[in-house]
C-alpha cells in the first residue's frame, strides 16, 4: 500500500541528526560515484574503436551538453530547497505543487531544446576548437542522437530535486543507478554489437535518461500519495514568480561557475600542452573529490530546508558544523596521497614525462584547494536548502571576478602555472568566506 512518506526516507522516530545526515550522505555518495564510472566505460568502448575520431568527437560534443544541461541545473537545485521547506512546514499540498511546477518548466524547456537542436548544434560547433572534419562529423552524430533525451534530462532534474527535498536518498540512488547501468548496457549494445559508434553513444545516453524518468515516475506513484494535478494551483503567479527568481539567481551562479573553470582550462592551454595535460589530470582528482563532497552537500540541502522551513535554527547550526567537518574529512585521503606519493598517484593518469613532471610540480596546490573548496561546496548545499539564491549568485560572481580572474590574468602574463593554481585557491577562499559571512548575516 502506498503511503504519503516512503518507508526508507524522512526522519525516523528517534533518529538523530547524525544518523539522518549519514544516511542521506551515503545514498548520495553512492549515487554520485556511478556517474564517473559510466563515463569511463563510455570512453573505453569508444577508445577501442578502429578510428579515434569517434572518441574525440564525442568528447567535443559533450562540452556542449555540459554547458546546456549544467545551465538548467537550477531545476534540480531550486526544487530541493523549496520542497524541503514545504516539508519542514508540514505543507503537503505545496510539497507536490513544487514538483509539478518544476516538471512543467523542465519538460517545456526540454521541448524548446529539441525545436532548436539544429541552431544549437551549428552555434556550438562553430564556437568549439577547430578539428578535422571526421572529428566534427562524429561529434555532430553524437549530438543529434543525444539531444532527443533533453525533455527527460530536465524532468529528471525536477524529480531528483524533489526526492532530495523529501530526504529520499534511496530514490535518488535508484534513479541514478538505473540511468548509468542502462547507459553502460546500451553502450555495449549500440557501440560494440551494432557498430553505431558516436551515434550509438548518444542514443544510449538519451534512452538511459528516459529509463531514469520511468523509474522516477514509478517510485513517485508507488511510494507517495500524489496530490491531483490542478492547473490553477500549479500556475499560481506568485509561486511561479518566486520559483523563477530563485532559478534565475541559481542560473547566473552556475554560468559564473562554468565560466571560471572554462577560463582555467583555456589559460592552461595557453601555457602549453604539458601544462594543459597536467592541470587536466589534477582537475580529474578535484572532480572525483567533488563528487564525494557533493554527497555531503546534497544531504545538507535536504536537512537545511527542512530545519529552516520548520523554524528549527539550533538544528540548522548543528547541521552546518557537522557538514563542514564531514566535507573537510572527505578531502583527507586525497591530501595524504598527494603528500606521501604524488608521482605514484599522478602517474596513474599519464606516462608522459613532461606532463607528469608538470603535474607533480603543482600538485600540492590541490591540498588547500580541496580543503577550502569542501567548505564552499557544503555552504552551497546549505544555501540551496535555504533557497537563498541571491547569496549564491553574489558569492559566485565575487569569487570569479575578485578571487580568480585578477590573479589568473597575472599568471597568464607571467606564464606561471603556480600562479594559475593560486588563482583557483583564491576563487575557493572568496567563495567559502563570502558564504560564511552571508550565513552569519542571515542568522
Number of C-alpha atoms within 10 A of each C-alpha: 6 13 12 12 14 19 12 13 18 19 17 11 6 7 10 11 16 13 13 17 21 17 17 27 24 18 21 28 21 19 24 22 16 19 16 14 14 21 13 12 16 21 17 12 17 24 15 12 15 8 13 13 22 27 23 21 24 27 16 23 25 17 13 20 16 12 16 14 15 16 17 23 19 29 31 24 29 32 31 33 34 29 32 32 28 24 25 23 18 14 13 15 14 20 24 20 24 22 24 23 21 28 22 16 18 24 19 14 17 23 17 13 19 16 11 11 16 14 10 16 18 11 11 16 18 10 10 13 8 10 14 9 11 15 21 22 17 23 27 23 22 26 27 19 19 24 20 22 22 25 24 24 23 29 27 28 24 30 27 27 30 32 25 30 34 28 31 26 29 21 26 24 19 16 24 26 19 21 24 24 16 20 26 21 14 20 28 20 16 19 21 16 10 11 13 16 22 29 22 24 30 29 26 27 27 22 20 26 29 20 18 24 24 16 19 23 13 12 16 18 13 15 17 15 15 17 14 10 11 10 11 8 15 19 15 12 11 9 16 17 12 12 20 17 15 24 23 18 19 28 22 19 22 22 17 19 17 15 13 21 15 12 14 20 18 12 20 25 16 12 19 13 13 19 24 21 22 27 24 18 21 20 15 12 18 18 14 16 20 21 21 22 29 22 25 29 31 31 31 31 28 34 33 31 31 28 23 22 23 16 14 13 14 10 14 20 14 12 21 20 11 16 28 21 14 20 27 17 14 18 24 15 11 19 19 12 15 20 13 10 12 18 17 13 15 22 18 10 16 15 10 12 11 15 22 24 17 17 26 21 15 19 23 16 18 22 20 17 20 27 21 24 28 30 26 24 23 30 27 27 29 28 22 29 33 25 28 20 26 18 21 25 22 17 22 29 19 18 25 23 14 15 22 26 21 13 20 25 15 14 21 16 10 12 17 16 24 13 18 26 24 21 24 25 23 23 26 27 21 22 27 24 17 21 23 16 12 18 16 9 8 10 7
